[in-house]
Amino acid sequence: MIRAPRQRRNVERVRRRTVFALCFALLLPAFVLGTSRLALTQELGETPAKDIIFARKIMMGSIDMNMDEIETMTTAGGTLNLSEGREHADIISIMLMSFPHLFPARTNQWTPNADRDPATDTYAAPAVWTNFADFYERAASASKIAFDASNAKGADEFRGLITQLRTACNSCHAIYQKTD
């Protein structure tokens, strides 16, 4: 059976998305365990809280990096490569689906006015855990917006969805991220 070019691209995107999600799911736990000096002394399956916090910071950094690429393309004077923008949006969508799962209760370690290690101390507000359903829903909603952007038919639709995604991210950070 011969497939139309658009159908082939969609099949390729689904394959890449599946492979990326699988690799991410398989490699993240190995990375988290491999970066911890304490992991060797921990019981199997009990990742130290600081390692989980570090992993979610890496994920958020990657989401931010992909978002920066998209926003550079979509700002005035930027050159939008719609195909590349869709790929970045697809990656963001996958990561946002996973993100809330990196907030087990034992990582609720916010302490005001503490001297923080930027790599392993949390900036997550305690509200993440007291209102986890909202936090989870916001991540799912942002993931859906990013997914829709990854399937945008044209530049105007893509730009509109990216604006919605930025608003979703900023509103979540305003509630659930501490800055002091």
C-alpha positions, 0 to 999 in steps of 0.5 A, spaced: 500 500 500 502 506 498 501 512 503 500 519 501 506 524 504 502 527 509 500 520 512 507 518 512 509 524 516 504 522 521 506 515 521 513 517 522 511 522 527 507 517 531 513 512 531 518 518 533 513 520 539 513 513 541 520 511 541 521 518 544 516 516 550 519 509 551 526 512 551 525 517 556 521 512 560 526 507 560 532 512 561 529 517 566 530 512 572 537 510 570 539 517 570 536 519 576 539 512 580 546 513 576 546 521 579 546 519 586 551 517 590 546 515 595 542 510 590 547 505 592 545 505 599 538 505 598 533 500 597 531 498 590 525 502 588 526 508 593 529 513 589 532 519 594 527 525 594 533 530 592 534 525 586 527 526 584 527 533 585 533 534 580 530 529 575 524 534 575 528 540 574 532 537 568 525 535 565 523 542 566 529 545 563 528 541 557 521 543 557 523 550 557 529 549 552 524 547 547 519 552 549 525 557 547 526 554 541 519 555 539 518 562 541 524 564 538 521 562 531 514 565 533 516 572 535 517 578 531 523 577 526 523 570 527 523 565 522 517 560 523 519 553 521 513 549 522 515 542 522 521 544 527 516 548 531 511 542 531 517 537 533 518 541 539 511 542 541 510 534 541 516 533 545 513 538 550 507 535 550 510 528 552 514 531 558 508 535 560 504 528 561 510 525 565 511 531 569 506 531 575 509 524 576 515 527 579 512 530 585 511 524 590 509 526 597 516 525 600 519 531 595 514 536 599 520 539 602 519 547 601 522 551 607 522 559 606 528 563 607 533 556 606 540 556 603 538 552 597 542 548 592 539 550 586 540 542 583 537 538 588 532 543 593 525 544 591 522 550 589 515 547 588 510 550 593 507 546 598 500 547 594 502 542 589 501 537 594 495 540 597 491 541 591 495 536 587 488 534 582 489 542 580 496 541 579 495 535 575 489 537 571 494 544 569 499 539 566 494 535 562 491 541 559 498 544 557 500 537 555 494 537 550 495 544 548 502 542 546 499 536 542 494 540 539 500 545 537 504 539 534 498 538 529 497 545 527 495 545 520 498 552 519 502 558 522 497 562 525 494 556 528 500 554 531 502 561 534 495 561 537 496 555 541 503 557 543 500 563 546 495 559 550 501 554 552 505 560 555 499 562 558 498 555 561 505 555 563 505 562 567 499 561 570 501 554 573 508 557 575 504 563 579 501 558 583 505 552 584 512 555 584 516 559 589 521 564 587 524 566 594 
